[in-house]
Amino acid sequence: MKIETQCLHEGYEPGNGGARALPIYQSTTFTFDSTAHVGDLFDLSAAGHFYTRLSNPTVDAVERKIAALEGGVGALCTSSGQAATMLAILNILGSGDHIVSAASIYGGSLNLLAVTFKKLGIDVTFVDTNASDEELERAFRPNTRCVFGETIANPALTVFDIERFATLAHRHNVPLIVDNTFATPVLCRPFEWGADIVVHSTTKYMEGHAVQMGGVIVDSGKFDWAQGGFAGLTEPDDSYHGLVYTEAFGAAAYITKARVQLMRDMGTCQTPMGAFLLDLGLQTLPLRIRQHAANALAVASALEASDKVEFVTYPGLESSPYHALAQKYLAQGAASGVISFSLKGGRPAAEKFIDALGLVSLEVHVADIHSCALHPASSTHRQLTDEQLVAAGITPGLIRLSCGLENVEDILADVQQALAQV
Ligand SMILES: *Cc1c(COP(=O)(O)O)cnc(C)c1O
């Protein structure tokens, strides 16, 4: 099936007389005939749903759909994108381990890696994705256990050279984890370029209507955990009578462990209703994401032509230093609906511009069906030092503009009148 068809049909197939729409199993629990069956479920020797924190038929259908969209062996939905990134990393790293991460990543991920993981004893080295091979090599340590980056970084909009970083990670026998939130599997499937694990904030384009928080982890099933350094996957888990994930679950070892161990213990699960809403969004994702990108390209071109604008960052623009990478990694070079641009007047001009917008709302959100704008330096990234701001590709006058699905002429008119007031 092509991706538009997968978005509608993967994960759930109604039987004769079955419901056309994905049923919502609004139940925390499930009933059984025998203690023996329940025992098998707890031993992981039989598959089945017994408690919604671990799995639920509605959530399961959406996980199957997303795994198919990304071309993975399995997926695990989470309560938010933050939970997905947290679990994806904690599934293979612990105290004493180290991450090599792209410096231009989402502010929440940056805090998670640099602040909270640090308290847990996990170190991170942030690298400039444009650094030379020698510089990147120097970031690795004997205890490095994964490489992390974002396909299209939020909000810096740098395009991650997935193939290059996959090669680098694999040279050090560690997996590459890619946050594919902005691209979605419609524009990019990181596994096709060598990534091993994909995470998403489904809160953004995948759900798409600004109604439901969520995240997902997808496992390519291709990484060889047995090459060393991943004892949690290759050595017995006492909480399952000494089960070894790589032996019991083969290619699905990573995603199974994330569910039956980390989701069991940490509990950041998606709800059945949340999964249903995510599924509704996924059904129209291909149509939406392409229109978001078309609107953004028109707005980015108009901004580029304004003398009040210092620079426009949109990888879909030919002038972008990331244009070539966008052409390589993103279907038709469609670089999502998110643009960032900096006003010559710096912080005061950016605040004036945002306050002057009418149709385009001020929101701490992005990748929304409605157009919205944000000033990162005074909101999402206000906890960062100037040095960290620059490393994350953010200037004081930077505005993140997320183009929605309104008629593009209406978006352009609002942006032009706000620019006129700066
Ligand atoms: C929003 C976002 C996240 C965090 O997701 P939440 O659903 O808000 O927890 C992670 N990565 C990227 C790229 C994001 O845009």
The ligand as a Gaussian input file, in Angstrom:
#p B3LYP/6-31G(d) Opt

LIG

0 1
 C        6.794000      19.117000      20.700000
 C        7.991000      18.334000      20.414000
 C        8.448000      17.370000      21.317000
 C        7.782000      17.118000      22.650000
 O        6.520000      16.594000      22.451000
 P        5.288000      16.817000      23.476000
 O        4.210000      16.033000      22.823000
 O        5.027000      18.285000      23.542000
 O        5.721000      16.260000      24.788000
 C        9.559000      16.624000      20.967000
 N       10.190000      16.836000      19.797000
 C        9.786000      17.762000      18.929000
 C       10.532000      17.947000      17.653000
 C        8.681000      18.554000      19.191000
 O        8.290000      19.481000      18.310000

